[in-house]
Amino acid sequence: MPGRRRHISDDVKRMVVRMNEQDELPSRAQIRDYTDVAESTQRRILALHNQTGEVSKKPV
């Protein structure tokens, strides 16, 4: 069964980054419950943010 793909707004992606940067780190499961963003997607968002400082890839 293919994964359900949906657009995640930059605001929600920034929320994931901010929640991850808090002093008392919520778990990825807690972030998922609050934002409805899968843990694997959270990892991709955070990796992109760490590499580029952005939460979305720029169109080519």
N, CA, C and O atoms as a GROMACS GRO file, in nm:
protein
  240
    1MET      N    1   0.085  -0.118   0.000
    1MET     CA    2   0.000   0.000   0.000
    1MET      C    3   0.090   0.124   0.000
    1MET      O    4   0.173   0.140   0.090
    2PRO      N    5   0.074   0.209  -0.098
    2PRO     CA    6   0.158   0.330  -0.102
    2PRO      C    7   0.125   0.423   0.014
    2PRO      O    8   0.012   0.428   0.063
    3GLY      N    9   0.228   0.497   0.057
    3GLY     CA   10   0.208   0.593   0.165
    3GLY      C   11   0.115   0.704   0.123
    3GLY      O   12   0.103   0.736   0.004
    4ARG      N   13   0.049   0.763   0.218
    4ARG     CA   14  -0.040   0.875   0.185
    4ARG      C   15   0.044   1.001   0.180
    4ARG      O   16   0.105   1.040   0.279
    5ARG      N   17   0.048   1.063   0.065
    5ARG     CA   18   0.128   1.184   0.047
    5ARG      C   19   0.036   1.304   0.057
    5ARG      O   20  -0.073   1.305   0.002
    6ARG      N   21   0.082   1.403   0.128
    6ARG     CA   22   0.005   1.526   0.140
    6ARG      C   23   0.103   1.641   0.156
    6ARG      O   24   0.218   1.622   0.198
    7HIS      N   25   0.057   1.757   0.124
    7HIS     CA   26   0.141   1.876   0.138
    7HIS      C   27   0.148   1.914   0.286
    7HIS      O   28   0.046   1.920   0.354
    8ILE      N   29   0.268   1.939   0.333
    8ILE     CA   30   0.288   1.987   0.469
    8ILE      C   31   0.337   2.130   0.457
    8ILE      O   32   0.440   2.156   0.394
    9SER      N   33   0.265   2.222   0.516
    9SER     CA   34   0.300   2.364   0.502
    9SER      C   35   0.434   2.393   0.569
    9SER      O   36   0.477   2.323   0.661
   10ASP      N   37   0.500   2.498   0.521
   10ASP     CA   38   0.626   2.540   0.581
   10ASP      C   39   0.608   2.578   0.727
   10ASP      O   40   0.698   2.558   0.808
   11ASP      N   41   0.491   2.633   0.762
   11ASP     CA   42   0.465   2.668   0.902
   11ASP      C   43   0.469   2.545   0.992
   11ASP      O   44   0.527   2.548   1.100
   12VAL      N   45   0.408   2.436   0.946
   12VAL     CA   46   0.408   2.312   1.025
   12VAL      C   47   0.550   2.255   1.031
   12VAL      O   48   0.592   2.205   1.135
   13LYS      N   49   0.623   2.263   0.921
   13LYS     CA   50   0.761   2.214   0.921
   13LYS      C   51   0.846   2.294   1.018
   13LYS      O   52   0.928   2.238   1.090
   14ARG      N   53   0.827   2.426   1.020
   14ARG     CA   54   0.902   2.509   1.116
   14ARG      C   55   0.864   2.474   1.260
   14ARG      O   56   0.948   2.478   1.349
   15MET      N   57   0.737   2.439   1.282
   15MET     CA   58   0.693   2.398   1.415
   15MET      C   59   0.766   2.270   1.457
   15MET      O   60   0.806   2.256   1.572
   16VAL      N   61   0.781   2.176   1.364
   16VAL     CA   62   0.854   2.053   1.393
   16VAL      C   63   0.998   2.086   1.435
   16VAL      O   64   1.049   2.030   1.532
   17VAL      N   65   1.063   2.176   1.361
   17VAL     CA   66   1.201   2.216   1.394
   17VAL      C   67   1.205   2.281   1.531
   17VAL      O   68   1.291   2.247   1.613
   18ARG      N   69   1.114   2.375   1.558
   18ARG     CA   70   1.113   2.445   1.688
   18ARG      C   71   1.089   2.348   1.802
   18ARG      O   72   1.155   2.355   1.906
   19MET      N   73   0.994   2.256   1.785
   19MET     CA   74   0.964   2.159   1.890
   19MET      C   75   1.086   2.071   1.916
   19MET      O   76   1.114   2.035   2.030
   20ASN      N   77   1.157   2.035   1.811
   20ASN     CA   78   1.275   1.951   1.826
   20ASN      C   79   1.389   2.024   1.896
   20ASN      O   80   1.472   1.960   1.961
   21GLU      N   81   1.394   2.156   1.884
   21GLU     CA   82   1.502   2.235   1.943
   21GLU      C   83   1.476   2.276   2.088
   21GLU      O   84   1.562   2.338   2.150
   22GLN      N   85   1.360   2.245   2.143
   22GLN     CA   86   1.327   2.284   2.280
   22GLN      C   87   1.422   2.217   2.378
   22GLN      O   88   1.477   2.110   2.351
   23ASP      N   89   1.441   2.283   2.494
   23ASP     CA   90   1.528   2.228   2.598
   23ASP      C   91   1.479   2.091   2.645
   23ASP      O   92   1.557   1.996   2.653
   24GLU      N   93   1.350   2.082   2.675
   24GLU     CA   94   1.292   1.954   2.712
   24GLU      C   95   1.238   1.893   2.584
   24GLU      O   96   1.125   1.921   2.543
   25LEU      N   97   1.319   1.809   2.521
   25LEU     CA   98   1.283   1.756   2.391
   25LEU      C   99   1.160   1.666   2.400
   25LEU      O  100   1.161   1.568   2.473
   26PRO      N  101   1.055   1.700   2.326
   26PRO     CA  102   0.946   1.604   2.315
   26PRO      C  103   0.991   1.491   2.224
   26PRO      O  104   1.076   1.510   2.137
   27SER      N  105   0.936   1.374   2.243
   27SER     CA  106   0.973   1.262   2.157
   27SER      C  107   0.915   1.285   2.017
   27SER      O  108   0.822   1.364   2.000
   28ARG      N  109   0.970   1.215   1.920
   28ARG     CA  110   0.915   1.227   1.784
   28ARG      C  111   0.770   1.180   1.781
   28ARG      O  112   0.690   1.233   1.704
   29ALA      N  113   0.737   1.083   1.865
   29ALA     CA  114   0.598   1.036   1.871
   29ALA      C  115   0.507   1.147   1.923
   29ALA      O  116   0.396   1.163   1.873
   30GLN      N  117   0.553   1.223   2.022
   30GLN     CA  118   0.473   1.334   2.074
   30GLN      C  119   0.458   1.443   1.968
   30GLN      O  120   0.350   1.501   1.952
   31ILE      N  121   0.566   1.472   1.895
   31ILE     CA  122   0.558   1.571   1.788
   31ILE      C  123   0.460   1.522   1.682
   31ILE      O  124   0.380   1.601   1.630
   32ARG      N  125   0.466   1.393   1.648
   32ARG     CA  126   0.374   1.335   1.549
   32ARG      C  127   0.229   1.352   1.595
   32ARG      O  128   0.142   1.390   1.516
   33ASP      N  129   0.203   1.323   1.721
   33ASP     CA  130   0.066   1.335   1.772
   33ASP      C  131   0.016   1.478   1.764
   33ASP      O  132  -0.102   1.501   1.736
   34TYR      N  133   0.103   1.575   1.786
   34TYR     CA  134   0.063   1.716   1.786
   34TYR      C  135   0.052   1.772   1.645
   34TYR      O  136  -0.040   1.850   1.617
   35THR      N  137   0.145   1.734   1.555
   35THR     CA  138   0.150   1.795   1.422
   35THR      C  139   0.095   1.705   1.312
   35THR      O  140   0.069   1.753   1.201
   36ASP      N  141   0.076   1.577   1.339
   36ASP     CA  142   0.033   1.478   1.239
   36ASP      C  143   0.137   1.463   1.128
   36ASP      O  144   0.102   1.436   1.013
   37VAL      N  145   0.265   1.480   1.164
   37VAL     CA  146   0.376   1.460   1.070
   37VAL      C  147   0.449   1.333   1.112
   37VAL      O  148   0.495   1.322   1.226
   38ALA      N  149   0.459   1.238   1.021
   38ALA     CA  150   0.522   1.109   1.050
   38ALA      C  151   0.667   1.128   1.096
   38ALA      O  152   0.733   1.225   1.058
   39GLU      N  153   0.713   1.035   1.177
   39GLU     CA  154   0.849   1.044   1.231
   39GLU      C  155   0.954   1.041   1.120
   39GLU      O  156   1.054   1.112   1.129
   40SER      N  157   0.932   0.962   1.015
   40SER     CA  158   1.028   0.959   0.904
   40SER      C  159   1.032   1.093   0.832
   40SER      O  160   1.138   1.137   0.788
   41THR      N  161   0.918   1.158   0.820
   41THR     CA  162   0.912   1.290   0.757
   41THR      C  163   0.980   1.393   0.847
   41THR      O  164   1.047   1.484   0.798
   42GLN      N  165   0.962   1.380   0.978
   42GLN     CA  166   1.031   1.470   1.070
   42GLN      C  167   1.182   1.460   1.051
   42GLN      O  168   1.251   1.562   1.050
   43ARG      N  169   1.234   1.338   1.036
   43ARG     CA  170   1.378   1.320   1.016
   43ARG      C  171   1.423   1.390   0.888
   43ARG      O  172   1.528   1.454   0.887
   44ARG      N  173   1.345   1.379   0.781
   44ARG     CA  174   1.382   1.445   0.655
   44ARG      C  175   1.378   1.596   0.669
   44ARG      O  176   1.467   1.665   0.619
   45ILE      N  177   1.276   1.649   0.737
   45ILE     CA  178   1.266   1.794   0.759
   45ILE      C  179   1.387   1.843   0.838
   45ILE      O  180   1.448   1.943   0.801
   46LEU      N  181   1.421   1.772   0.945
   46LEU     CA  182   1.533   1.814   1.030
   46LEU      C  183   1.666   1.802   0.956
   46LEU      O  184   1.753   1.888   0.974
   47ALA      N  185   1.683   1.699   0.875
   47ALA     CA  186   1.807   1.684   0.798
   47ALA      C  187   1.822   1.799   0.699
   47ALA      O  188   1.931   1.856   0.686
   48LEU      N  189   1.715   1.832   0.629
   48LEU     CA  190   1.720   1.943   0.534
   48LEU      C  191   1.749   2.074   0.607
   48LEU      O  192   1.828   2.155   0.559
   49HIS      N  193   1.685   2.095   0.722
   49HIS     CA  194   1.707   2.217   0.799
   49HIS      C  195   1.852   2.226   0.847
   49HIS      O  196   1.912   2.333   0.844
   50ASN      N  197   1.907   2.114   0.890
   50ASN     CA  198   2.047   2.113   0.936
   50ASN      C  199   2.144   2.141   0.822
   50ASN      O  200   2.247   2.206   0.843
   51GLN      N  201   2.112   2.094   0.702
   51GLN     CA  202   2.201   2.113   0.586
   51GLN      C  203   2.190   2.252   0.527
   51GLN      O  204   2.291   2.312   0.489
   52THR      N  205   2.067   2.305   0.517
   52THR     CA  206   2.044   2.428   0.440
   52THR      C  207   1.992   2.544   0.522
   52THR      O  208   1.999   2.659   0.479
   53GLY      N  209   1.940   2.516   0.641
   53GLY     CA  210   1.876   2.621   0.720
   53GLY      C  211   1.733   2.648   0.677
   53GLY      O  212   1.667   2.735   0.734
   54GLU      N  213   1.686   2.574   0.578
   54GLU     CA  214   1.549   2.590   0.527
   54GLU      C  215   1.469   2.465   0.561
   54GLU      O  216   1.526   2.361   0.593
   55VAL      N  217   1.335   2.476   0.553
   55VAL     CA  218   1.250   2.360   0.579
   55VAL      C  219   1.190   2.303   0.451
   55VAL      O  220   1.126   2.198   0.455
   56SER      N  221   1.210   2.370   0.338
   56SER     CA  222   1.160   2.323   0.210
   56SER      C  223   1.269   2.337   0.105
   56SER      O  224   1.351   2.428   0.108
   57LYS      N  225   1.266   2.243   0.011
   57LYS     CA  226   1.359   2.253  -0.101
   57LYS      C  227   1.311   2.364  -0.193
   57LYS      O  228   1.191   2.383  -0.212
   58LYS      N  229   1.404   2.435  -0.250
   58LYS     CA  230   1.370   2.541  -0.345
   58LYS      C  231   1.342   2.479  -0.481
   58LYS      O  232   1.412   2.386  -0.522
   59PRO      N  233   1.240   2.528  -0.552
   59PRO     CA  234   1.214   2.474  -0.686
   59PRO      C  235   1.331   2.501  -0.779
   59PRO      O  236   1.399   2.603  -0.769
   60VAL      N  237   1.353   2.408  -0.868
   60VAL     CA  238   1.466   2.420  -0.962
   60VAL      C  239   1.426   2.498  -1.084
   60VAL      O  240   1.507   2.518  -1.174
   0.00000   0.00000   0.00000
